[in-house]
Amino acid sequence: MKLIFELSRKGRKGYSLPVLDVPEINLEDYLGDYFRQELNFPQVSELDVIRHYTNLSKLNYSVDTNFYPLGSCSMKYNPKICEELSRWEEFASIHPMTPEEFAQGSLEIIYKLKELLKELGGFSEVCLQPAAGAQGELLGLLLIRAYHRDRGKEHKRKILIPDSAHGTNPASAVICGFEVITVKSDANGELDWKDFSEKLDEDTAGLMITNPNTLGIFERKIKDMADALHEKGALLYMDGANFNALVGIAKPGLWGVDVMHFNLHKTFGTPHGGGGPGGGALGVSEKLKPYLPVPQVEFDGERYFLNWENPKSVGKVLAYFGHFGVMLRALAYILIYGQEISNVAKYAVLNARYLRHLLKDQLVDPYKHVPCMHEFVLSASNLAKYDVRAIDVAKALLDYGFYAPTVYFPLIVKEALMIEPTETESIDTLEAFAKALEEIIKCAKENPQKIKSAPEKTPVRRIKEAEANRNPVLRYPFRSS
Ligand SMILES: *Cc1c(COP(=O)(O)O)cnc(C)c1O
């Protein structure tokens, strides 16, 4: 596809300005060095522009166009009614500084979502401020730090994190000033109990664990972990990014989890917005309540109000109250399902197990003796002898119109392909995806070169990803003509 600059024809226009009715000036006299002579804007008609951008938009891959089995991301279809509601003028245009008495409806929305998340997670309180899961982690760890400091336990500076964890977990802990201690996973893909018990000591501030973990495996000893930690005065952080596998069925607060973030953009029907805004609501047990950010929305039986009183608060983590549009979508999503929200978890798990079954002879399943939850991890190591890698399989899938699974994560599985179908996909899609993978693997064995040079049909083919990261070219090279 051509760049808009390449469509330029001298003198072609897509606008007309009204006749000048003020004195004409020479901009260059005013702007001096800021006046850029070399800017050679494209000269195009309105039709050129409309066609160009419409065609560009059609190159976008999205969950509204195709299947998106990106593990750990819960890329499910989001009901459009949630989008519609969040665009209502009444919600979209309210100013965050509107006096409480004129914002009762909006405050009620925030309050109701908070109450429902407390109920679903089994927590004493929920803070809706964090903008994403990773920010929820940061806030959760700040709370843990404040809790220990408040008790004069400054020495509790170690956070235990399993080797299967998402990269944001150790990153958040380090930003928070903690020392990260890695705990091994065992042969079942769960936290290695022996390694955990040996590393848990008086200096441990807490354990950060994902459940189900990033292998899609349920950590059955979660309650024992909570007990062991609490006995040492440490706390349990649960990364709730995989709550899609549990929603409506299990309440982590009842397992002894002290703090957990929900990813509203994974579990609760709001879009992953290309880096934001998202929602990383944080649920906490009674112990951590005194340190939560302000303000919290509360209800006195008659009116909703902002409570700014929390003397031990760690402070704010986002302007105002968090991303209101995301909260509105999440509330609508929960209310639409009502009591049936557990079906989300049931179908997410069922879909993952069925797809895993369909793929069982294609790739290596390193934990095949363990049932999976909402996602599973396979290894492409069986293709190494054809010199085909996980990345090649992922790229070949693009030619079949599927987004690629997450690759090379979790780090403990060689040549990992992490597949999460989500509950919103039909059996037809799952079977079509399995069939495509089957064809790719057959081809990898017979004609590996074809797989290694895929994709053929996408607008751009293989990108030098490492180089693009280090040496991004973000500007069109203007030619002065
Ligand atoms: C997505 C994810 C995160 C980070 O959440 P963001 O909302 O992307 O910041 C953390 N942990 C796990 C396991 C995840 O899948």
The ligand as an ORCA input file, in Angstrom:
! r2SCAN-3c Opt
* xyz 0 1
  C      -1.969     -9.082     31.455
  C      -1.251     -9.576     32.628
  C      -0.664     -8.683     33.553
  C      -0.563     -7.192     33.337
  O      -1.780     -6.557     33.150
  P      -1.910     -5.220     32.285
  O      -3.321     -4.832     32.462
  O      -1.531     -5.569     30.901
  O      -0.962     -4.219     32.894
  C      -0.099     -9.218     34.683
  N      -0.066    -10.546     34.896
  C      -0.600    -11.413     34.027
  C      -0.563    -12.881     34.336
  C      -1.200    -10.967     32.853
  O      -1.714    -11.833     31.983
*
